[in-house]
Amino acid sequence: MLYGILLESARDGICLSYGYHIWKKIVQELNFEHESFTTLGRYEDNLIEKIAECLADILHEGTLEYYMQFFGECFVRFFTNYGYDKILRVAGRHFRDFLHSIDQLHDSTKFSFPQMKSPLFHVLEEDEHGAFLQYKSRRRGFQRYIVGQLRECATQFYNEDIYVRVQDDISTNECTLIIFRVDFNNSAVKETSKRFLNIPNLPDITSETFFKVFPFCLLIDPSMRIYHMGKSIKSLFPVDTVLTGRYVDEIFRLVRPDIVFQWDKVLSYGRHIVFLIESRIPLRSDKGNKSNENSIIQRLRKTIGTTGSSAIRLKGQMKWISSWNMIVFLCHPVLSTTEEMMNIGLTLHDLNFYDGSSEILIAGMQHAKQLQAAIDKQHAWITQLQATKVELQEWRRKGKRLLYSMMPRHIAQMLQQGVVANSICESHKLITVLFCYTLDFKDVIQKLSPTEIVQSINQMVIMFDQCSEKYDVFKVETKADSSYMIVSGIQERPQQRRISNMSSSSARSSVGEDSLEDGVTTIKNPLGLNQAEIVAGLALEILKQSKKIINKISKIPFKTKIGFHSGPAVGGIVGHKNYQYCLFGDTVNTASRVTTTSDVGRIHLSAAAWQLLKDSTYFETNPRGKIQMKGKGEMQTYWLNGAKDAYIEHTIILESKNEMVDNDVLSDYHPTMYEINDRGKPISNIINKLPSSSDQCPFSTFKTSHFI
C-alpha cells in the first residue's frame, strides 16, 4: 500500500501538463470512485502504474517508463505545497550531501506517514564525476519514478543538471535492488576530504571514559558478537541474562535498513544510514523501587500489550573504530511518551544529556495531547471530505441532466471545456423538425384563473417532456401557447464542427466523452431507426398521450395538430447571459407550415420526411396530395397513419419490462424503444437530394429562424 500523496501528485501533474479533461478520461477508464485522492489515504501499489499506462493509451505517445519518471518529477513539485521542500533544502550544501541523507529524510516523515515503507538508498562509491547509488525496495516498477525524483530534486534545490542510468539490476523475487550511476559535478568530495586532513593529535581516551560518555552503545566484534554493552542498555535486561559474548542478532533484531546483519554490510552502510534495532528477549520487570510504581507499570503493560512491554527500540549510527577493530553502535532509545518510559523501566536520568533526548521527550509530552487532537481532527476532516466528494458528484450529475435538457449534449460539453458560447456555429445537412400545436389553448388562457392556467400549461409540457425524453431527440423550445418544437438528427451528427476562437486546450479535448454522465447517457435507439422514424414514433406517442389531457373548459381533450419536415439547418448559441440553443433555416419554417396545415388529431409530414419513411417496416403513410402553404406555394404532403405490426410487437414486449422511476425524475426507460435491436437500417439516400449548407458562418446567410 502507498500513501495518496503520490497519487494526488500524479493527478496534479496531469491536470497542469495535459489538461483536466485528460484526467477525467483516466478517472472514467479506471473507474475511480472519486476524481482525487486523500494524501493520508492508503491505496494499492500498482495504481500509479495503471494511471501511467492509461495516460500513454489516451495520449498515444510516450511509454509507461516515461510517465513514471514524469510522476516522480511531479511528486517533488507537489510536496513543496506541504512544506516538505524545506527539509530537502537543509539536507546539505551539495547534491552529494542530499544523496547521503535520503534515508534520514525518509525517517523524518515517519510521524506524518507512520505506515510508510520507505525504500533504502545507499551511496556505494563516489568520485568527482558522480556516485553509484543503490536503491532497494519491496515495491516493483518504481525505478523510473526514482529517476524522476532525483532529477527534479537536483534541478530545483541544488541547480544541478544530472544524468541517471541503471548501472546494474540485481533484483530478486523478494525485492527490487538496482544500482544507479548518477553523473553530476561532485567536486565537493575532494574539498570535504581536504578539510579533515588537519586533525589535532590527542591522547587516546580510555574505554571507561568512552562508555561514560555513551551510556547507550553496543560494541560489536568482527564475528558479530557483543563485546560490551553500555550500562543504560544493560540495566534494561534481567540481571541474570547473559549478554556479552552472544551474537548480536540473538539479542536484537535489525528493523532498518533492510539488510543482512553482517560485518561487511554494516561497515558499508554504517557511514550514512541510520540503524534501528529492536530487542528480541524480554526486558526487566522489576525496575523501580516502589510497589506503587510497579503496579502502575504492570497496568500499563496490560494496556499497551506484549510488544510494547517486552521490547525496546534503539536508533543510531554504526561506527568502525580502527584501533579496536570493532563496530560501535552509538544509539538512543526510541521513546514518545512517559508511559512508554515507565513500561520499559527507564527514567530521564538514564538518558543521554548531550544529545537532548530527555529535553525532546519532555517537549514531546507537552505537545502529545495537542498533536493527537490535531490528528483526530484531520481524520474527521478526511472522512467528511469523502462524503462531500460523493455529494459533489451527485450535484454534478444533476447539473448535467439540467444542462443537457437545455441544449444538445455536444454543445453543453463544448461550453464546459471553455469554448466561447457565441462562437459555436454549426451546420446540419439533414435534421427532422417536429411541431405540435394546441389549438384551443387560447380559451383556457381567457377563461381560467392564473393558477389554473399555469397548472394546465404545466400538465401539457410535462406530458410532452415525458414523451420526448424516451426518444433520441432534443427539445428546442416550448412557447406560451403550448406549442412544442422537437428536432432529431442533431445528436448523431459527425464530430467535425466549425468552431472559431476556441482555446488550444479545448481543441485537443474530446467533445463526445464525459466521465460524469452516470445516469444521464442511455441507449434510446436500439432499433436503429433513422431520424424521421424516431420522430414518427414520438409523434404517435404524443398524439396518444395528448388525449389524456382534458380541457377544463370544454371537458374534452385538447385539439392537437402535429407535423414534421426534414432538411438542412444551422444552429448555435444565442444570448449573453441566458444561453439558448436555436435552429435557423427554411427547414424550421417549413416544418411549422406543415403543422399549421395539418388536421386536428392527425400527423402531417412533408415529402422530404416521407422519403425517409417510405421504406420503413415500422410505420404506415399515405399521400394527402398537394396543398397550398403560406410562402411556399403548392407542396406534396403525406399523412402518418400509424405503426405497423412489427413496431407494435416490439412495443408490447418492451412495455412488460418498463421500470418505474421517481415522480420527480423523467423516465430514462422507453417501452417502445429499448433492449431489442434486430436490425440496423441506414438512413435513406435522401441527403444528396437536399440542398447542402454553406461553408460560411450560417448566421450570415440564413435570415429566418424558428421564432415564427
N, C-alpha and C positions, 0 to 999 in steps of 0.2 A: 504494500500500500504506500502511496505517496501523497504528500500534502497538496491541497488545492491551489496553493500559491504558484506551483509550477504550471498547472493547467490554466489558471487565470492569467498568468503572464503570457502564455501562448495565445490565449484568446485576445488579449490586449494588443499583442504584436500583429495578429492577423487583421484586426479591425483597423489599426493605424496604417499598415502597409498595403493591404489589399481591399479594404472596404468592409463595412458592416454587413453588406449583402452576401459576401463570401462566407462570413461566419454563420449567417443564418442558414446558408445551404449546408454547411457542415453539421449544424445542430439538427437539421432535417434528415440528412443522410445517416447520421449515427444515432438518431432517435434519443437525443438528450432530453431529460425531463425539464431542465432549465437552460437558459441561454448563458449563464455564468456559473462560476464555482466559488465556494466559500474558501477563503485562504487557509483556514484551520481544519477544513473537512478532509476526510481520507478517501482516496479513490484508487482504482486499480492501476497497477504499474504500467500496463500496456496501453493505457488510454491515450497517453500523449503520442505514442507511435501511431495509433489509429487516426488521430487528428492529422498527423503529418501525411499519412497515406491518403486520407480523404482530400486533403488540400492539394496534393500532387495530382489526384484524379480530376478535381474540379478545374484547376488551372491548366492542366495538360502540359505542364512544364516542370522541370526540377525532379528530384528524386526524394525518397524517404530520408536519406542521409543529409541532403541539402537542407530540408526543412527542420530536421532535428537540430542541426547546427544553428539554424535561424532561431529556433525556440530557445537555445542556450543563450544567444545574444539578447533575446527579448527578456529573459529572466533577469539578467544583470540590470538592464534598463528599468525593469518593472519594480524590482525591490528597492530602488532608490526612493520610491514613493513612501516606503515604510521606514526609511531612515537606516536601513542596513548598510548603505554605502559608506556611512561614517566609520563602521568597523573596518571595512576594507581600506579606507584611506589611511588608517593608522596602523595597518598591518606591517608596514615597513617603508623605508625610503626608496627602495628599488624593487623592481619586479621580482628579483630573486628572493627578496625577503618575503614577498607575498607567497611564492611557491613553497617556501619553508613553513609558512604559517597557516596554510589552508586547513590543516587538521585542527588547529586550535580555533580557527574561525568557525568551523562547524560546531565545535564544542561550545562556543559562546552562545549559540542559538538554541541550546537544549531546553531552556526554560520556556521559550516561545513555542517550540515544536518538540515536546518531550518524547514523542514516539518516533522521531526521525531516525532512520537507519542511514547515517551518513557514510559515503564512500571513504576509502583511505587513499590519501595522496602522500607520496614519499619521494623525495629527491634522491636518486641513486648516485648520480655523478653530475658535476658541473664544470664548465670551463668558461673561457672568455667569450665564447660564441653562443652559449646557451646551457641547457641542462637536460638530463634524462629524468623524466617524471613517471613514476609508477602509479597506476590507477587500479584500485581493487574495489569491487562492489559485488553485492549479491544480485543486483539487477542486471538485466540484459538489454543491449541495444542503446546504451546511453553514451557510447564513446564519442559520437559526433556532437552530442549535446554538450559534453565536457569541452570539446574543442571550441565550440561557440562561446562558452562561458570564459575560457581562458583568453580568447582573442578580445572579447569585449572588455574584460577587466584590464587587460594590458593597455588597450586604447584609451579607455575612459579615465582610469585612475593613475596610470603611470606614463601615458603618452608614448607607449612602445608599440611598434608595429612588429608583431611576432609571426612566426611560421610554425605550425604544429603538424607533425606527421606521426603515424603509427610506426614505431621502430620494431616492435615485437608484440605479438598477440599470443600469450600463453594461457588463455582462459581454459577452464575445466568445466565439467558439468555442474560443479558446486558454485562457481563464482566467475566473474569476469576479471581478468588480470591482463592489463595492457601497459606497455611501456611506450610513452610518448617521447619524441625528441622535440624539444621546444627551442627554436632558434631565436635569439634576441641578443642585444648588446649587454653582455654580462661582465663588463669591465670592472664592476663593483666587487667581484670576487677577489680580484687582485688587491684592491685598496683595503678590503677588510682584513686580509691576511697580513698586510704590512702594518696595520695599526696595532696588531697584537704581538709583533716581534719583540718590542722593547718592554719586557715584563720584569719588574724588580725581583731580585733573588731574596727570598725569605727563608728562614729555617722551617723545616718540615714540622707540621703540627702532629701531636700525638693522637692516637686513636681515642683516648679518653676525652680529649678536648673536642674531637670531631663528633663523638656521639652525644656530648653535652649540647653542642650547637644544633645537632639534628636528632631530636628525640624520636621523630618519626622517620625511620630509614631502615632499609634492608641491605645487607652486604651479601652478594652472591658470588660464589667462586665459579671458575670455568666449567665445572661439572654440573652447574645449575643447582647447587646445594646452598642452603642458607648458612653462611659463615657466622654472621652476627645479626642481631635484631635490636633496634632502638628500644629503650625502656618503656616509652609510651605505647608502643605496639605490643611489646611483650606482656605488659600489665593487663591487656585485654583478654588474654587466654588463661585458662586454668593453670595453677602453679605447677602441677604435676605433668603438664603436657610437654613432651619433648619437641622442641622446635629447631634448635641448632643441629646442623648436620643432615637434616632431611631435605629432600628435593623440594624446590620452591613450589612446583605445581601440585605437591601433595597438600600444602597449606593454603595456597592461594590459586584462584582461577583468573586467567587473563581475560578481561572483558573487552578491552580495547588497547591496541589495534588488533584486527583480526589476523593474527599471525601465529605461527608455532612458537611456543615458549622455549627457544633455543638460544645458545650463546651468540652465534654469529648473527642471528636475526635481531636479537636485542641490541647488539653493537651497531648494526646497520641502521635500525630505526630509532635508536635512542638519541641520536643527535638532534632530531627535530620533532619527534612525535611525543605527545603526552600519553602516558600509560595509565591505565585504570585496572586495578586488580580487586578481587573480592575474596574474602576468607571462605574456606571450604569447611573448616572444623568449627564446632560451637565455641562461643566466647564464654567468659566467666559469668556466672550467675550470682555471685556473692559480692559484687563490687559495692562499696558503700559501708558505712559504719552503723547506720541507724536502721532499726527494724521498720520504722515508718517509711523510710526511703526505699527499702527493699520491697515493701508491699506495693508502693507506687510503681516501681519498676516492673513488678510481676503483672500488675493490672495493665500497664502499657504494652507489655509483651503479648498479652492476650488480645489486646485491641489491634495492635499492628500486625501480628501474625508471625509465623515461623521465620520467614525470610528476613523481616526487619529485626527480629530479636536475636538471631543467631549468626549474623554476618555483618561485616563492616567493609566498606569500600575505601581503598587508598588510591590517591591520584597524584601523579608527579612525573619526574623525568629520570630516565636511566642514564647514569654517567659512568664511564670507564675510568678508573684510577690506575694509571700505568704502573706506579711504584708498587701497588698492592696486587696488580693483575686481577682485579675484581671489579664487578659492577655494583655501584651503589644506587639504590632506588631512593631518591630524595622525594618524600611524599608528604601528604597531609590527608586526614580523614575527610571524606565527603559527607558533610552534615548540613542539614537545613533547619532543624528545629531543636529546641531544648528537650522535647520528648524523645527525639532520636538519640540525643547525647545520653540521657538517662537510661535509655533502653540498652545501649551498648556499654554503659558504665564509664563514660568519660566526663571530665569536668573541664572548665575553662583553664585551670592550672596545667592540665595535661597538654594543651595545645601549644603550637609554636607562637611566640610573641613577635618574632622578627618578620613573619610573612603576613601578619594581620589576620590570621584565621579566626582568633577569638573576636576581634573587632567586627569582622564581616558577619560572623554568626549572630552577634548581639544586634547589629543593624538589621540583619535579616529577620530576627524575631519581632522587631518593632513594626516591620512592614508586612509581615506574613499575612495578617488578617486583611489588611487593605488590598494586598495582591490577590488573595483568594476571592475577596468580594468583587474585584475587577474581573477576574476570570469567570466567576459565575455570571456576572452581568454580560460579559462578552458571549458566553454560550447561550444565554437567554436571547441576546440580540440576533445571534446566528439562527436560532430556531424561529424567531419572529420574521427574519429575513426570508427564510424558505417559504413560510406561509404567505408573505407579501408577494413573493415571486409568482406563486401559484395564482393568487388573486389578480396580479397584474396581467398574466397571460390570459386569464378568463375575460378581463375587461378589454384586452386587445382583440380577442375573438369577437366579442360583442361589437366593438367598434368597426371591425372589418365587415361584419354582417350588415351593419348600417351603411357603411361606405359603399359596399357592393350593391346595395339596393338603390343607391342614388346615381351610380354611373357604372359602365361596363368594368369588368374585373381588370382588364389590362390597362385601362385608363387610371383606375384607382392605384394600381401598383406603380405606374409611372410617376404619379404625384407623390407617392410615399418615398420614391427613390430620388426626389429632388428636381424632377422636370418642371420647368415653369409652366403653370397651368394654361395660360393663354397662348403658349407656343405649340400646344398639341393640336395638330391639324391633320386629319386622315381622310382618305377616300375609300369608299366601299364599292366594289364593282357590282355586287348583287346582294341586296337585302330584301326582306319581305316585311312590309309595314301593315299593321292591323289597327283599325279604329273601331271603337264601339261607342255608339251614341245612345243616350237615354232620352226619348222624345218628350215624354210628359213630365219631365222634372221641373219645368217652369211653374206648373200648377202647384207643386209641392212647396216651392220657394214662396209663392204668393199667399198661400192659404195656411201654412203651418207656422207654429211659433219658432223662434230661433233655435231653441233646444231641440225641437223635433226635426228641424231642417238638418242640423249637424248630425243627429242620430241617423237620419235617412242616408245622408251622403256617406257617413262612416260605414254604415251597413253595406252600401253598394261597393265602396272602394275595397273594403275587407274581402268581399266576395271576389272582386277582380284580382286582388293580390294573391288570394289563396289559390286561384286557378292558375295564374301565370307563374307562381313560384314552383309549380310542378314541372314546368317545361323549360327548355333551354332558350329562353327569350329574355329581353331586357325591357323594363317599363320606362318609357321616355318621360311621360308626364300624365297627370290627371288634372282636368280643368274643373272649375267650379260648377259647371253644368253637368258634371258626372260623365263627361266624355273621357275615353280611355285610349291611350296610344301605346302599342306594343310593337317591338321590332325583333326580328330573328335574323341571324347571319352575322351579327357583329362579333360574337364570341369566337366564331370559328374562322375568322379572317387570318391571313398569314401574319407572322411576327414582324415583317419588314414594314416600318411606318415612316412617314415623312414627318420628322421632328426637327425643329430648329432651336438653337440657343440652349442646348442641354449640356450639362457638365460632362466631363470625361468619365467620372465615376458612374454616372447614370448610363452613359453609352455602353459601358462594359457590363452592366448588370443584365441579368436575365429577367425579362419582363414577365415571362409566363410562369414563374415559380414563386411560391410563397410558403415559407415554413410554418406560418402561424394560421393556416386556414383550417385547422381542426374543426370539424363540424360545419364547415362552410361549403367545401367542394363536394359535389355529389354527381353521380352519373345520371344525367337527365335525358339522355337519348340513346339507350341501349339498342333500340330497334334500327338505328342507322337511318332515320328519316332525314330527308332534305329539309331546308328551312321552310318551304311552303307547306310541306306535310306537317311540320311541327306547329305552324300557325293554324292549319286546318284543325288539328286535334284540339288546340286551345280554343278556337272559335266555337267548336261544338260543345266544349266543356262550359264556356261562358254562357252560351245560349241555354244550356240545360240548367245551370245554376241560377241564371237571372230570373227564371220562372218562380224561384222560391222567394224572391224579394218582392214584397207586396207594397203597392202604393197605398198609403194611409188615407188618401182622399177618395180614390175610386175603388178601393178594396180588391183590386185585381193586380196581377204582376205588371211591372213597368214595361212599357213598349221599348224594345231594343232593336237597333239596327247595327249590323256588323258587316264589315268589308275589308278586303286586303288586296295589296298590289305589290309586285316585285320589280325591282330595278336598282339603278345606281344611286348613291347619295354620298354626301360628305358629312363629317361630324367633327365636333371639337368642344372644348370647354369655353363657355362664355361667362362673363361676370368677374368681378374682382374680389368681392367679399363672400358672397354666397355662390359657389361654383355650381354650374348646371351643364350637363352634357346635352347638346342639342344636335339634331339632324337637319340638314338643309338640302334642298334639291327638289326637282319636279316629281320625284317618286313619292315624296311626302304629300304633296298637293293632290296627286292623282289618287293616292290611297284614300284621302279624305273625300274626294269626289265620288269614288266608288262606294263609299259607305253612305253618303247622303242620298245617293240614288238607289239604295237598297230598299227592300220591303221590310216591314216590321216582322220580327221573328224569323228572318232569313239571313243567310250568309252570302254576300255578294263578292265576286272576285274578278279581277281583270284578266285579259288574255295572257299577259306575261306571267301572272301567278298560275293560270291554268296550264301553261306549258310545263311547269314543274310538277303538276298534279295529274296530268292526263294519263301517264303510265303507272300511276300509283296503284298498288294492290290493296290499299287500305281505305281509300276514300272514293266516293261517287260524286261525279259532277255532270251537269248538263248545260247546254248553251241557253242563254237568255235572249240573245240576239243583240242587235246594235241599238244603243240608246244614246240620247243626247246628253252630254256633260258640259257643264259651265266651263268655258275657256278651253275645251278640248275637242269639241265637235262630236261626231258620232264615234263610238267605241264599241267593239265587240266585247261582251262580258259574259260571265257564267255564274251559275248557282252551285254552291256546295250543298248537295242533298243530304249527305250523312256518311257514316263509316260503313265499310264493308265487313263481311263476316270475320275475316282474318283479324281485323283490328278489334272487333267486339270480343272474339275468343280470348285474345290476349288481355283485354280489359277484365273479363270475368275471372281469369286465372289470377291476375295480379291484385284484384280487389280483395281476394281472400287472404292476401298476405300484407294488406295495408296495416301500418303501425300507427298507434295513437300517440300524439305528441302533446306537450303542454299547451294550454289555451293561449298563452302569451307569446308563443313562438310559431311562426308559419311552418307548415309541414314541409320537410325535405323529401317526402316519400310520395310518389305519384302512382296510383293504382293502375294507370294505363300505359306507363312508360318504363317501368323498372324491371330489371332482373332477367328479362328474356330478350335475346338478340339472335334471331335465327337468320338474319340476312344483313348484308352491308351494301346498301343500294347507293350508287353515286348520284350526285346531282345531275339532272339532265343537262345536255349541252345547250343551254339557253344563254350562257354568258356571252358567247360570241355574237348573238343576235341583238344584244342590248348595247346601247351607247356606252363607251368607256369614259371614265372620269379623267379630267385634265390632270396633267402632271404639276400644274401650278397650284399655288395655295388655293383651295376650293372656296374660301371665304371671299376671294376677289372675283369669282366668276358666277357664283350662284346667288341670286338676289332674293329668292323665295325661301321661306322657312316653314316650319310646322305650326307657327303661330298664324293660323288662318282666320 
